[in-house]
Protein backbone atom coordinates (compact mmCIF):
# COMPACT_ATOMS: atom_id res chain seq x y z
CA UNK A 1 0.00 0.00 0.00
CA UNK A 2 1.23 3.48 -0.82
CA UNK A 3 1.99 5.63 2.24
CA UNK A 4 0.15 8.92 1.61
CA UNK A 5 1.63 10.60 4.69
CA UNK A 6 5.15 9.85 3.41
CA UNK A 7 4.31 11.30 -0.01
CA UNK A 8 2.98 14.45 1.64
CA UNK A 9 6.02 14.69 3.91
CA UNK A 10 8.51 14.13 1.06
CA UNK A 11 6.87 16.39 -1.54
CA UNK A 12 4.81 18.88 0.49
CA UNK A 13 1.69 18.36 -1.65
CA UNK A 14 -1.62 19.74 -0.39
CA UNK A 15 -3.83 16.70 -0.96
CA UNK A 16 -3.79 13.17 -2.35
CA UNK A 17 -6.47 10.78 -3.60
CA UNK A 18 -6.10 7.21 -4.80
CA UNK A 19 -9.04 5.94 -6.86
CA UNK A 20 -9.82 2.64 -8.51
CA UNK A 21 -10.74 2.22 -12.18
CA UNK A 22 -14.41 2.84 -11.34
CA UNK A 23 -13.79 6.14 -9.55
CA UNK A 24 -14.14 4.77 -6.02
CA UNK A 25 -11.87 6.18 -3.30
CA UNK A 26 -9.23 3.71 -2.15
CA UNK A 27 -7.42 6.20 0.11
CA UNK A 28 -7.24 9.97 0.56
CA UNK A 29 -5.37 12.53 2.62
CA UNK A 30 -6.32 16.16 3.30
CA UNK A 31 -8.99 16.14 0.60
CA UNK A 32 -12.49 17.56 0.86
CA UNK A 33 -15.06 15.84 -1.34
CA UNK A 34 -12.72 12.94 -2.07
CA UNK A 35 -15.55 10.85 -3.56
CA UNK A 36 -16.34 13.53 -6.16
CA UNK A 37 -12.66 14.08 -6.91
CA UNK A 38 -12.08 10.35 -7.39
CA UNK A 39 -14.94 10.19 -9.89
CA UNK A 40 -13.73 13.28 -11.76
CA UNK A 41 -10.12 12.10 -12.05
CA UNK A 42 -11.23 8.66 -13.24
CA UNK A 43 -13.44 10.30 -15.88
CA UNK A 44 -10.68 12.69 -17.00
CA UNK A 45 -8.12 9.86 -17.09
CA UNK A 46 -10.50 7.68 -19.10
CA UNK A 47 -11.32 10.41 -21.64
CA UNK A 48 -7.69 11.48 -22.06
CA UNK A 49 -6.69 7.82 -22.27
CA UNK A 50 -9.03 7.38 -25.23
CA UNK A 51 -7.51 10.44 -26.91
CA UNK A 52 -3.96 9.14 -26.36
CA UNK A 53 -4.92 5.77 -27.85
CA UNK A 54 -6.48 7.45 -30.91
CA UNK A 55 -3.74 10.02 -31.52
CA UNK A 56 -0.58 8.39 -30.19
CA UNK A 57 -1.48 4.69 -30.30
CA UNK A 58 -0.31 4.31 -26.69
CA UNK A 59 -1.57 4.12 -23.14
CA UNK A 60 -1.97 7.11 -20.82
CA UNK A 61 0.34 6.92 -17.81
CA UNK A 62 0.13 10.47 -16.46
CA UNK A 63 -2.19 13.46 -16.62
CA UNK A 64 -1.17 16.97 -15.55
CA UNK A 65 -3.09 20.22 -15.23
CA UNK A 66 -1.83 23.65 -14.18
CA UNK A 67 -3.63 26.79 -13.11
CA UNK A 68 -2.48 30.13 -11.76
CA UNK A 69 -3.08 28.73 -8.25
CA UNK A 70 -1.19 25.42 -8.56
CA UNK A 71 -1.18 22.10 -10.35
CA UNK A 72 -2.33 18.51 -10.19
CA UNK A 73 -0.71 15.33 -11.38
CA UNK A 74 -2.48 12.00 -11.81
CA UNK A 75 -0.55 8.79 -12.40
CA UNK A 76 -1.73 5.32 -13.21
CA UNK A 77 -0.53 2.91 -10.53
CA UNK A 78 -0.88 -0.78 -11.15
CA UNK A 79 -3.38 -1.43 -13.91
CA UNK A 80 -6.49 -0.52 -11.99
CA UNK A 81 -5.71 2.54 -9.82
CA UNK A 82 -4.94 6.23 -10.21
CA UNK A 83 -3.16 8.48 -7.73
CA UNK A 84 -3.89 12.21 -7.82
CA UNK A 85 -1.76 14.79 -6.03
CA UNK A 86 -2.57 18.50 -5.78
CA UNK A 87 -0.09 21.25 -4.90
CA UNK A 88 -0.16 25.02 -4.76
CA UNK A 89 3.64 25.17 -4.69
CA UNK A 90 4.87 25.36 -8.30
CA UNK A 91 8.51 25.09 -7.22
CA UNK A 92 7.86 21.45 -6.23
CA UNK A 93 6.68 20.31 -9.67
CA UNK A 94 10.00 18.72 -10.75
CA UNK A 95 10.43 16.89 -7.46
CA UNK A 96 6.84 15.68 -7.58
CA UNK A 97 7.12 14.39 -11.16
CA UNK A 98 10.25 12.43 -10.24
CA UNK A 99 8.57 11.08 -7.10
CA UNK A 100 5.42 10.08 -8.97
CA UNK A 101 7.41 8.14 -11.58
CA UNK A 102 8.99 6.08 -8.79
CA UNK A 103 5.66 4.85 -7.40
CA UNK A 104 4.71 1.24 -8.04
CA UNK A 105 3.19 0.74 -11.46
Phi and psi restraints in degrees (range 20) as a CNS / XPLOR table:
assign (resid 1 and name C) (resid 2 and name N)
       (resid 2 and name CA) (resid 2 and name C) 1.0 -77.7 20.0 2
assign (resid 2 and name N) (resid 2 and name CA)
       (resid 2 and name C) (resid 3 and name N) 1.0 132.6 20.0 2
assign (resid 2 and name C) (resid 3 and name N)
       (resid 3 and name CA) (resid 3 and name C) 1.0 -87.4 20.0 2
assign (resid 3 and name N) (resid 3 and name CA)
       (resid 3 and name C) (resid 4 and name N) 1.0 99.9 20.0 2
assign (resid 3 and name C) (resid 4 and name N)
       (resid 4 and name CA) (resid 4 and name C) 1.0 -65.3 20.0 2
assign (resid 4 and name N) (resid 4 and name CA)
       (resid 4 and name C) (resid 5 and name N) 1.0 -36.3 20.0 2
assign (resid 4 and name C) (resid 5 and name N)
       (resid 5 and name CA) (resid 5 and name C) 1.0 -63.5 20.0 2
assign (resid 5 and name N) (resid 5 and name CA)
       (resid 5 and name C) (resid 6 and name N) 1.0 -37.7 20.0 2
assign (resid 5 and name C) (resid 6 and name N)
       (resid 6 and name CA) (resid 6 and name C) 1.0 -67.1 20.0 2
assign (resid 6 and name N) (resid 6 and name CA)
       (resid 6 and name C) (resid 7 and name N) 1.0 -41.9 20.0 2
assign (resid 6 and name C) (resid 7 and name N)
       (resid 7 and name CA) (resid 7 and name C) 1.0 -59.2 20.0 2
assign (resid 7 and name N) (resid 7 and name CA)
       (resid 7 and name C) (resid 8 and name N) 1.0 -46.8 20.0 2
assign (resid 7 and name C) (resid 8 and name N)
       (resid 8 and name CA) (resid 8 and name C) 1.0 -62.9 20.0 2
assign (resid 8 and name N) (resid 8 and name CA)
       (resid 8 and name C) (resid 9 and name N) 1.0 -42.6 20.0 2
assign (resid 8 and name C) (resid 9 and name N)
       (resid 9 and name CA) (resid 9 and name C) 1.0 -64.0 20.0 2
assign (resid 9 and name N) (resid 9 and name CA)
       (resid 9 and name C) (resid 10 and name N) 1.0 -43.4 20.0 2
assign (resid 9 and name C) (resid 10 and name N)
       (resid 10 and name CA) (resid 10 and name C) 1.0 -73.8 20.0 2
assign (resid 10 and name N) (resid 10 and name CA)
       (resid 10 and name C) (resid 11 and name N) 1.0 -32.7 20.0 2
assign (resid 10 and name C) (resid 11 and name N)
       (resid 11 and name CA) (resid 11 and name C) 1.0 -115.8 20.0 2
assign (resid 11 and name N) (resid 11 and name CA)
       (resid 11 and name C) (resid 12 and name N) 1.0 -10.7 20.0 2
assign (resid 11 and name C) (resid 12 and name N)
       (resid 12 and name CA) (resid 12 and name C) 1.0 61.2 20.0 2
assign (resid 12 and name N) (resid 12 and name CA)
       (resid 12 and name C) (resid 13 and name N) 1.0 33.3 20.0 2
assign (resid 12 and name C) (resid 13 and name N)
       (resid 13 and name CA) (resid 13 and name C) 1.0 -70.5 20.0 2
assign (resid 13 and name N) (resid 13 and name CA)
       (resid 13 and name C) (resid 14 and name N) 1.0 162.3 20.0 2
assign (resid 13 and name C) (resid 14 and name N)
       (resid 14 and name CA) (resid 14 and name C) 1.0 -87.4 20.0 2
assign (resid 14 and name N) (resid 14 and name CA)
       (resid 14 and name C) (resid 15 and name N) 1.0 -36.1 20.0 2
assign (resid 14 and name C) (resid 15 and name N)
       (resid 15 and name CA) (resid 15 and name C) 1.0 -156.0 20.0 2
assign (resid 15 and name N) (resid 15 and name CA)
       (resid 15 and name C) (resid 16 and name N) 1.0 159.2 20.0 2
assign (resid 15 and name C) (resid 16 and name N)
       (resid 16 and name CA) (resid 16 and name C) 1.0 -143.2 20.0 2
assign (resid 16 and name N) (resid 16 and name CA)
       (resid 16 and name C) (resid 17 and name N) 1.0 139.5 20.0 2
assign (resid 16 and name C) (resid 17 and name N)
       (resid 17 and name CA) (resid 17 and name C) 1.0 -136.1 20.0 2
assign (resid 17 and name N) (resid 17 and name CA)
       (resid 17 and name C) (resid 18 and name N) 1.0 135.7 20.0 2
assign (resid 17 and name C) (resid 18 and name N)
       (resid 18 and name CA) (resid 18 and name C) 1.0 -113.3 20.0 2
assign (resid 18 and name N) (resid 18 and name CA)
       (resid 18 and name C) (resid 19 and name N) 1.0 127.3 20.0 2
assign (resid 18 and name C) (resid 19 and name N)
       (resid 19 and name CA) (resid 19 and name C) 1.0 -124.2 20.0 2
assign (resid 19 and name N) (resid 19 and name CA)
       (resid 19 and name C) (resid 20 and name N) 1.0 152.6 20.0 2
assign (resid 19 and name C) (resid 20 and name N)
       (resid 20 and name CA) (resid 20 and name C) 1.0 -86.9 20.0 2
assign (resid 20 and name N) (resid 20 and name CA)
       (resid 20 and name C) (resid 21 and name N) 1.0 -179.4 20.0 2
assign (resid 20 and name C) (resid 21 and name N)
       (resid 21 and name CA) (resid 21 and name C) 1.0 -66.9 20.0 2
assign (resid 21 and name N) (resid 21 and name CA)
       (resid 21 and name C) (resid 22 and name N) 1.0 -11.8 20.0 2
assign (resid 21 and name C) (resid 22 and name N)
       (resid 22 and name CA) (resid 22 and name C) 1.0 -101.5 20.0 2
assign (resid 22 and name N) (resid 22 and name CA)
       (resid 22 and name C) (resid 23 and name N) 1.0 3.8 20.0 2
assign (resid 22 and name C) (resid 23 and name N)
       (resid 23 and name CA) (resid 23 and name C) 1.0 84.6 20.0 2
assign (resid 23 and name N) (resid 23 and name CA)
       (resid 23 and name C) (resid 24 and name N) 1.0 17.1 20.0 2
assign (resid 23 and name C) (resid 24 and name N)
       (resid 24 and name CA) (resid 24 and name C) 1.0 -89.0 20.0 2
assign (resid 24 and name N) (resid 24 and name CA)
       (resid 24 and name C) (resid 25 and name N) 1.0 142.2 20.0 2
assign (resid 24 and name C) (resid 25 and name N)
       (resid 25 and name CA) (resid 25 and name C) 1.0 -71.8 20.0 2
assign (resid 25 and name N) (resid 25 and name CA)
       (resid 25 and name C) (resid 26 and name N) 1.0 126.8 20.0 2
assign (resid 25 and name C) (resid 26 and name N)
       (resid 26 and name CA) (resid 26 and name C) 1.0 -93.7 20.0 2
assign (resid 26 and name N) (resid 26 and name CA)
       (resid 26 and name C) (resid 27 and name N) 1.0 -43.9 20.0 2
assign (resid 26 and name C) (resid 27 and name N)
       (resid 27 and name CA) (resid 27 and name C) 1.0 -158.9 20.0 2
assign (resid 27 and name N) (resid 27 and name CA)
       (resid 27 and name C) (resid 28 and name N) 1.0 154.6 20.0 2
assign (resid 27 and name C) (resid 28 and name N)
       (resid 28 and name CA) (resid 28 and name C) 1.0 -154.7 20.0 2
assign (resid 28 and name N) (resid 28 and name CA)
       (resid 28 and name C) (resid 29 and name N) 1.0 153.5 20.0 2
assign (resid 28 and name C) (resid 29 and name N)
       (resid 29 and name CA) (resid 29 and name C) 1.0 -142.0 20.0 2
assign (resid 29 and name N) (resid 29 and name CA)
       (resid 29 and name C) (resid 30 and name N) 1.0 127.0 20.0 2
assign (resid 29 and name C) (resid 30 and name N)
       (resid 30 and name CA) (resid 30 and name C) 1.0 54.1 20.0 2
assign (resid 30 and name N) (resid 30 and name CA)
       (resid 30 and name C) (resid 31 and name N) 1.0 43.9 20.0 2
assign (resid 30 and name C) (resid 31 and name N)
       (resid 31 and name CA) (resid 31 and name C) 1.0 -128.5 20.0 2
assign (resid 31 and name N) (resid 31 and name CA)
       (resid 31 and name C) (resid 32 and name N) 1.0 119.5 20.0 2
assign (resid 31 and name C) (resid 32 and name N)
       (resid 32 and name CA) (resid 32 and name C) 1.0 -80.0 20.0 2
assign (resid 32 and name N) (resid 32 and name CA)
       (resid 32 and name C) (resid 33 and name N) 1.0 146.1 20.0 2
assign (resid 32 and name C) (resid 33 and name N)
       (resid 33 and name CA) (resid 33 and name C) 1.0 58.6 20.0 2
assign (resid 33 and name N) (resid 33 and name CA)
       (resid 33 and name C) (resid 34 and name N) 1.0 41.8 20.0 2
assign (resid 33 and name C) (resid 34 and name N)
       (resid 34 and name CA) (resid 34 and name C) 1.0 -60.1 20.0 2
assign (resid 34 and name N) (resid 34 and name CA)
       (resid 34 and name C) (resid 35 and name N) 1.0 -31.3 20.0 2
assign (resid 34 and name C) (resid 35 and name N)
       (resid 35 and name CA) (resid 35 and name C) 1.0 -64.4 20.0 2
assign (resid 35 and name N) (resid 35 and name CA)
       (resid 35 and name C) (resid 36 and name N) 1.0 -45.6 20.0 2
assign (resid 35 and name C) (resid 36 and name N)
       (resid 36 and name CA) (resid 36 and name C) 1.0 -64.8 20.0 2
assign (resid 36 and name N) (resid 36 and name CA)
       (resid 36 and name C) (resid 37 and name N) 1.0 -42.2 20.0 2
assign (resid 36 and name C) (resid 37 and name N)
       (resid 37 and name CA) (resid 37 and name C) 1.0 -64.2 20.0 2
assign (resid 37 and name N) (resid 37 and name CA)
       (resid 37 and name C) (resid 38 and name N) 1.0 -41.8 20.0 2
assign (resid 37 and name C) (resid 38 and name N)
       (resid 38 and name CA) (resid 38 and name C) 1.0 -59.9 20.0 2
assign (resid 38 and name N) (resid 38 and name CA)
       (resid 38 and name C) (resid 39 and name N) 1.0 -43.2 20.0 2
assign (resid 38 and name C) (resid 39 and name N)
       (resid 39 and name CA) (resid 39 and name C) 1.0 -64.7 20.0 2
assign (resid 39 and name N) (resid 39 and name CA)
       (resid 39 and name C) (resid 40 and name N) 1.0 -42.5 20.0 2
assign (resid 39 and name C) (resid 40 and name N)
       (resid 40 and name CA) (resid 40 and name C) 1.0 -66.0 20.0 2
assign (resid 40 and name N) (resid 40 and name CA)
       (resid 40 and name C) (resid 41 and name N) 1.0 -42.5 20.0 2
assign (resid 40 and name C) (resid 41 and name N)
       (resid 41 and name CA) (resid 41 and name C) 1.0 -70.0 20.0 2
assign (resid 41 and name N) (resid 41 and name CA)
       (resid 41 and name C) (resid 42 and name N) 1.0 -34.9 20.0 2
assign (resid 41 and name C) (resid 42 and name N)
       (resid 42 and name CA) (resid 42 and name C) 1.0 -64.7 20.0 2
assign (resid 42 and name N) (resid 42 and name CA)
       (resid 42 and name C) (resid 43 and name N) 1.0 -42.3 20.0 2
assign (resid 42 and name C) (resid 43 and name N)
       (resid 43 and name CA) (resid 43 and name C) 1.0 -64.0 20.0 2
assign (resid 43 and name N) (resid 43 and name CA)
       (resid 43 and name C) (resid 44 and name N) 1.0 -46.7 20.0 2
assign (resid 43 and name C) (resid 44 and name N)
       (resid 44 and name CA) (resid 44 and name C) 1.0 -62.3 20.0 2
assign (resid 44 and name N) (resid 44 and name CA)
       (resid 44 and name C) (resid 45 and name N) 1.0 -43.5 20.0 2
assign (resid 44 and name C) (resid 45 and name N)
       (resid 45 and name CA) (resid 45 and name C) 1.0 -64.2 20.0 2
assign (resid 45 and name N) (resid 45 and name CA)
       (resid 45 and name C) (resid 46 and name N) 1.0 -40.4 20.0 2
assign (resid 45 and name C) (resid 46 and name N)
       (resid 46 and name CA) (resid 46 and name C) 1.0 -64.8 20.0 2
assign (resid 46 and name N) (resid 46 and name CA)
       (resid 46 and name C) (resid 47 and name N) 1.0 -47.2 20.0 2
assign (resid 46 and name C) (resid 47 and name N)
       (resid 47 and name CA) (resid 47 and name C) 1.0 -65.1 20.0 2
assign (resid 47 and name N) (resid 47 and name CA)
       (resid 47 and name C) (resid 48 and name N) 1.0 -45.2 20.0 2
assign (resid 47 and name C) (resid 48 and name N)
       (resid 48 and name CA) (resid 48 and name C) 1.0 -68.0 20.0 2
assign (resid 48 and name N) (resid 48 and name CA)
       (resid 48 and name C) (resid 49 and name N) 1.0 -32.9 20.0 2
assign (resid 48 and name C) (resid 49 and name N)
       (resid 49 and name CA) (resid 49 and name C) 1.0 -61.9 20.0 2
assign (resid 49 and name N) (resid 49 and name CA)
       (resid 49 and name C) (resid 50 and name N) 1.0 -41.0 20.0 2
assign (resid 49 and name C) (resid 50 and name N)
       (resid 50 and name CA) (resid 50 and name C) 1.0 -63.1 20.0 2
assign (resid 50 and name N) (resid 50 and name CA)
       (resid 50 and name C) (resid 51 and name N) 1.0 -40.7 20.0 2
assign (resid 50 and name C) (resid 51 and name N)
       (resid 51 and name CA) (resid 51 and name C) 1.0 -65.5 20.0 2
assign (resid 51 and name N) (resid 51 and name CA)
       (resid 51 and name C) (resid 52 and name N) 1.0 -41.5 20.0 2
assign (resid 51 and name C) (resid 52 and name N)
       (resid 52 and name CA) (resid 52 and name C) 1.0 -63.5 20.0 2
assign (resid 52 and name N) (resid 52 and name CA)
       (resid 52 and name C) (resid 53 and name N) 1.0 -41.3 20.0 2
assign (resid 52 and name C) (resid 53 and name N)
       (resid 53 and name CA) (resid 53 and name C) 1.0 -62.2 20.0 2
assign (resid 53 and name N) (resid 53 and name CA)
       (resid 53 and name C) (resid 54 and name N) 1.0 -43.8 20.0 2
assign (resid 53 and name C) (resid 54 and name N)
       (resid 54 and name CA) (resid 54 and name C) 1.0 -67.8 20.0 2
assign (resid 54 and name N) (resid 54 and name CA)
       (resid 54 and name C) (resid 55 and name N) 1.0 -45.0 20.0 2
assign (resid 54 and name C) (resid 55 and name N)
       (resid 55 and name CA) (resid 55 and name C) 1.0 -89.9 20.0 2
assign (resid 55 and name N) (resid 55 and name CA)
       (resid 55 and name C) (resid 56 and name N) 1.0 -34.9 20.0 2
assign (resid 55 and name C) (resid 56 and name N)
       (resid 56 and name CA) (resid 56 and name C) 1.0 -114.4 20.0 2
assign (resid 56 and name N) (resid 56 and name CA)
       (resid 56 and name C) (resid 57 and name N) 1.0 -5.4 20.0 2
assign (resid 56 and name C) (resid 57 and name N)
       (resid 57 and name CA) (resid 57 and name C) 1.0 56.5 20.0 2
assign (resid 57 and name N) (resid 57 and name CA)
       (resid 57 and name C) (resid 58 and name N) 1.0 37.5 20.0 2
assign (resid 57 and name C) (resid 58 and name N)
       (resid 58 and name CA) (resid 58 and name C) 1.0 -136.4 20.0 2
assign (resid 58 and name N) (resid 58 and name CA)
       (resid 58 and name C) (resid 59 and name N) 1.0 -171.9 20.0 2
assign (resid 58 and name C) (resid 59 and name N)
       (resid 59 and name CA) (resid 59 and name C) 1.0 -110.3 20.0 2
assign (resid 59 and name N) (resid 59 and name CA)
       (resid 59 and name C) (resid 60 and name N) 1.0 141.0 20.0 2
assign (resid 59 and name C) (resid 60 and name N)
       (resid 60 and name CA) (resid 60 and name C) 1.0 -75.6 20.0 2
assign (resid 60 and name N) (resid 60 and name CA)
       (resid 60 and name C) (resid 61 and name N) 1.0 126.2 20.0 2
assign (resid 60 and name C) (resid 61 and name N)
       (resid 61 and name CA) (resid 61 and name C) 1.0 -108.1 20.0 2
assign (resid 61 and name N) (resid 61 and name CA)
       (resid 61 and name C) (resid 62 and name N) 1.0 -29.2 20.0 2
assign (resid 61 and name C) (resid 62 and name N)
       (resid 62 and name CA) (resid 62 and name C) 1.0 -148.2 20.0 2
assign (resid 62 and name N) (resid 62 and name CA)
       (resid 62 and name C) (resid 63 and name N) 1.0 144.1 20.0 2
assign (resid 62 and name C) (resid 63 and name N)
       (resid 63 and name CA) (resid 63 and name C) 1.0 -130.3 20.0 2
assign (resid 63 and name N) (resid 63 and name CA)
       (resid 63 and name C) (resid 64 and name N) 1.0 131.5 20.0 2
assign (resid 63 and name C) (resid 64 and name N)
       (resid 64 and name CA) (resid 64 and name C) 1.0 -128.2 20.0 2
assign (resid 64 and name N) (resid 64 and name CA)
       (resid 64 and name C) (resid 65 and name N) 1.0 146.0 20.0 2
assign (resid 64 and name C) (resid 65 and name N)
       (resid 65 and name CA) (resid 65 and name C) 1.0 -141.9 20.0 2
assign (resid 65 and name N) (resid 65 and name CA)
       (resid 65 and name C) (resid 66 and name N) 1.0 142.6 20.0 2
assign (resid 65 and name C) (resid 66 and name N)
       (resid 66 and name CA) (resid 66 and name C) 1.0 -130.1 20.0 2
assign (resid 66 and name N) (resid 66 and name CA)
       (resid 66 and name C) (resid 67 and name N) 1.0 141.2 20.0 2
assign (resid 66 and name C) (resid 67 and name N)
       (resid 67 and name CA) (resid 67 and name C) 1.0 -130.9 20.0 2
assign (resid 67 and name N) (resid 67 and name CA)
       (resid 67 and name C) (resid 68 and name N) 1.0 178.8 20.0 2
assign (resid 67 and name C) (resid 68 and name N)
       (resid 68 and name CA) (resid 68 and name C) 1.0 -69.0 20.0 2
assign (resid 68 and name N) (resid 68 and name CA)
       (resid 68 and name C) (resid 69 and name N) 1.0 -14.1 20.0 2
assign (resid 68 and name C) (resid 69 and name N)
       (resid 69 and name CA) (resid 69 and name C) 1.0 -102.5 20.0 2
assign (resid 69 and name N) (resid 69 and name CA)
       (resid 69 and name C) (resid 70 and name N) 1.0 -6.4 20.0 2
assign (resid 69 and name C) (resid 70 and name N)
       (resid 70 and name CA) (resid 70 and name C) 1.0 154.8 20.0 2
assign (resid 70 and name N) (resid 70 and name CA)
       (resid 70 and name C) (resid 71 and name N) 1.0 -157.7 20.0 2
assign (resid 70 and name C) (resid 71 and name N)
       (resid 71 and name CA) (resid 71 and name C) 1.0 -150.7 20.0 2
assign (resid 71 and name N) (resid 71 and name CA)
       (resid 71 and name C) (resid 72 and name N) 1.0 164.9 20.0 2
assign (resid 71 and name C) (resid 72 and name N)
       (resid 72 and name CA) (resid 72 and name C) 1.0 -135.3 20.0 2
assign (resid 72 and name N) (resid 72 and name CA)
       (resid 72 and name C) (resid 73 and name N) 1.0 149.0 20.0 2
assign (resid 72 and name C) (resid 73 and name N)
       (resid 73 and name CA) (resid 73 and name C) 1.0 -132.4 20.0 2
assign (resid 73 and name N) (resid 73 and name CA)
       (resid 73 and name C) (resid 74 and name N) 1.0 130.8 20.0 2
assign (resid 73 and name C) (resid 74 and name N)
       (resid 74 and name CA) (resid 74 and name C) 1.0 -121.0 20.0 2
assign (resid 74 and name N) (resid 74 and name CA)
       (resid 74 and name C) (resid 75 and name N) 1.0 129.7 20.0 2
assign (resid 74 and name C) (resid 75 and name N)
       (resid 75 and name CA) (resid 75 and name C) 1.0 -121.2 20.0 2
assign (resid 75 and name N) (resid 75 and name CA)
       (resid 75 and name C) (resid 76 and name N) 1.0 143.1 20.0 2
assign (resid 75 and name C) (resid 76 and name N)
       (resid 76 and name CA) (resid 76 and name C) 1.0 -75.9 20.0 2
assign (resid 76 and name N) (resid 76 and name CA)
       (resid 76 and name C) (resid 77 and name N) 1.0 132.6 20.0 2
assign (resid 76 and name C) (resid 77 and name N)
       (resid 77 and name CA) (resid 77 and name C) 1.0 -124.9 20.0 2
assign (resid 77 and name N) (resid 77 and name CA)
       (resid 77 and name C) (resid 78 and name N) 1.0 134.7 20.0 2
assign (resid 77 and name C) (resid 78 and name N)
       (resid 78 and name CA) (resid 78 and name C) 1.0 56.5 20.0 2
assign (resid 78 and name N) (resid 78 and name CA)
       (resid 78 and name C) (resid 79 and name N) 1.0 -163.1 20.0 2
assign (resid 78 and name C) (resid 79 and name N)
       (resid 79 and name CA) (resid 79 and name C) 1.0 -98.0 20.0 2
assign (resid 79 and name N) (resid 79 and name CA)
       (resid 79 and name C) (resid 80 and name N) 1.0 -7.4 20.0 2
assign (resid 79 and name C) (resid 80 and name N)
       (resid 80 and name CA) (resid 80 and name C) 1.0 -129.6 20.0 2
assign (resid 80 and name N) (resid 80 and name CA)
       (resid 80 and name C) (resid 81 and name N) 1.0 16.3 20.0 2
assign (resid 80 and name C) (resid 81 and name N)
       (resid 81 and name CA) (resid 81 and name C) 1.0 -137.8 20.0 2
assign (resid 81 and name N) (resid 81 and name CA)
       (resid 81 and name C) (resid 82 and name N) 1.0 156.6 20.0 2
assign (resid 81 and name C) (resid 82 and name N)
       (resid 82 and name CA) (resid 82 and name C) 1.0 -132.5 20.0 2
assign (resid 82 and name N) (resid 82 and name CA)
       (resid 82 and name C) (resid 83 and name N) 1.0 134.7 20.0 2
assign (resid 82 and name C) (resid 83 and name N)
       (resid 83 and name CA) (resid 83 and name C) 1.0 -109.2 20.0 2
assign (resid 83 and name N) (resid 83 and name CA)
       (resid 83 and name C) (resid 84 and name N) 1.0 132.4 20.0 2
assign (resid 83 and name C) (resid 84 and name N)
       (resid 84 and name CA) (resid 84 and name C) 1.0 -118.1 20.0 2
assign (resid 84 and name N) (resid 84 and name CA)
       (resid 84 and name C) (resid 85 and name N) 1.0 129.5 20.0 2
assign (resid 84 and name C) (resid 85 and name N)
       (resid 85 and name CA) (resid 85 and name C) 1.0 -121.7 20.0 2
assign (resid 85 and name N) (resid 85 and name CA)
       (resid 85 and name C) (resid 86 and name N) 1.0 144.3 20.0 2
assign (resid 85 and name C) (resid 86 and name N)
       (resid 86 and name CA) (resid 86 and name C) 1.0 -126.5 20.0 2
assign (resid 86 and name N) (resid 86 and name CA)
       (resid 86 and name C) (resid 87 and name N) 1.0 134.1 20.0 2
assign (resid 86 and name C) (resid 87 and name N)
       (resid 87 and name CA) (resid 87 and name C) 1.0 -141.7 20.0 2
assign (resid 87 and name N) (resid 87 and name CA)
       (resid 87 and name C) (resid 88 and name N) 1.0 143.9 20.0 2
assign (resid 87 and name C) (resid 88 and name N)
       (resid 88 and name CA) (resid 88 and name C) 1.0 -97.7 20.0 2
assign (resid 88 and name N) (resid 88 and name CA)
       (resid 88 and name C) (resid 89 and name N) 1.0 -2.7 20.0 2
assign (resid 88 and name C) (resid 89 and name N)
       (resid 89 and name CA) (resid 89 and name C) 1.0 -101.1 20.0 2
assign (resid 89 and name N) (resid 89 and name CA)
       (resid 89 and name C) (resid 90 and name N) 1.0 95.8 20.0 2
assign (resid 89 and name C) (resid 90 and name N)
       (resid 90 and name CA) (resid 90 and name C) 1.0 -61.8 20.0 2
assign (resid 90 and name N) (resid 90 and name CA)
       (resid 90 and name C) (resid 91 and name N) 1.0 -26.0 20.0 2
assign (resid 90 and name C) (resid 91 and name N)
       (resid 91 and name CA) (resid 91 and name C) 1.0 -69.1 20.0 2
assign (resid 91 and name N) (resid 91 and name CA)
       (resid 91 and name C) (resid 92 and name N) 1.0 -11.7 20.0 2
assign (resid 91 and name C) (resid 92 and name N)
       (resid 92 and name CA) (resid 92 and name C) 1.0 -96.2 20.0 2
assign (resid 92 and name N) (resid 92 and name CA)
       (resid 92 and name C) (resid 93 and name N) 1.0 3.0 20.0 2
assign (resid 92 and name C) (resid 93 and name N)
       (resid 93 and name CA) (resid 93 and name C) 1.0 -59.4 20.0 2
assign (resid 93 and name N) (resid 93 and name CA)
       (resid 93 and name C) (resid 94 and name N) 1.0 -48.4 20.0 2
assign (resid 93 and name C) (resid 94 and name N)
       (resid 94 and name CA) (resid 94 and name C) 1.0 -60.2 20.0 2
assign (resid 94 and name N) (resid 94 and name CA)
       (resid 94 and name C) (resid 95 and name N) 1.0 -46.9 20.0 2
assign (resid 94 and name C) (resid 95 and name N)
       (resid 95 and name CA) (resid 95 and name C) 1.0 -59.7 20.0 2
assign (resid 95 and name N) (resid 95 and name CA)
       (resid 95 and name C) (resid 96 and name N) 1.0 -43.5 20.0 2
assign (resid 95 and name C) (resid 96 and name N)
       (resid 96 and name CA) (resid 96 and name C) 1.0 -65.9 20.0 2
assign (resid 96 and name N) (resid 96 and name CA)
       (resid 96 and name C) (resid 97 and name N) 1.0 -41.5 20.0 2
assign (resid 96 and name C) (resid 97 and name N)
       (resid 97 and name CA) (resid 97 and name C) 1.0 -61.8 20.0 2
assign (resid 97 and name N) (resid 97 and name CA)
       (resid 97 and name C) (resid 98 and name N) 1.0 -42.7 20.0 2
assign (resid 97 and name C) (resid 98 and name N)
       (resid 98 and name CA) (resid 98 and name C) 1.0 -63.6 20.0 2
assign (resid 98 and name N) (resid 98 and name CA)
       (resid 98 and name C) (resid 99 and name N) 1.0 -44.2 20.0 2
assign (resid 98 and name C) (resid 99 and name N)
       (resid 99 and name CA) (resid 99 and name C) 1.0 -62.6 20.0 2
assign (resid 99 and name N) (resid 99 and name CA)
       (resid 99 and name C) (resid 100 and name N) 1.0 -44.7 20.0 2
assign (resid 99 and name C) (resid 100 and name N)
       (resid 100 and name CA) (resid 100 and name C) 1.0 -63.1 20.0 2
assign (resid 100 and name N) (resid 100 and name CA)
       (resid 100 and name C) (resid 101 and name N) 1.0 -36.3 20.0 2
assign (resid 100 and name C) (resid 101 and name N)
       (resid 101 and name CA) (resid 101 and name C) 1.0 -70.9 20.0 2
assign (resid 101 and name N) (resid 101 and name CA)
       (resid 101 and name C) (resid 102 and name N) 1.0 -16.6 20.0 2
assign (resid 101 and name C) (resid 102 and name N)
       (resid 102 and name CA) (resid 102 and name C) 1.0 -89.3 20.0 2
assign (resid 102 and name N) (resid 102 and name CA)
       (resid 102 and name C) (resid 103 and name N) 1.0 -8.1 20.0 2
assign (resid 102 and name C) (resid 103 and name N)
       (resid 103 and name CA) (resid 103 and name C) 1.0 -69.8 20.0 2
assign (resid 103 and name N) (resid 103 and name CA)
       (resid 103 and name C) (resid 104 and name N) 1.0 153.9 20.0 2
assign (resid 103 and name C) (resid 104 and name N)
       (resid 104 and name CA) (resid 104 and name C) 1.0 -58.5 20.0 2
assign (resid 104 and name N) (resid 104 and name CA)
       (resid 104 and name C) (resid 105 and name N) 1.0 134.9 20.0 2
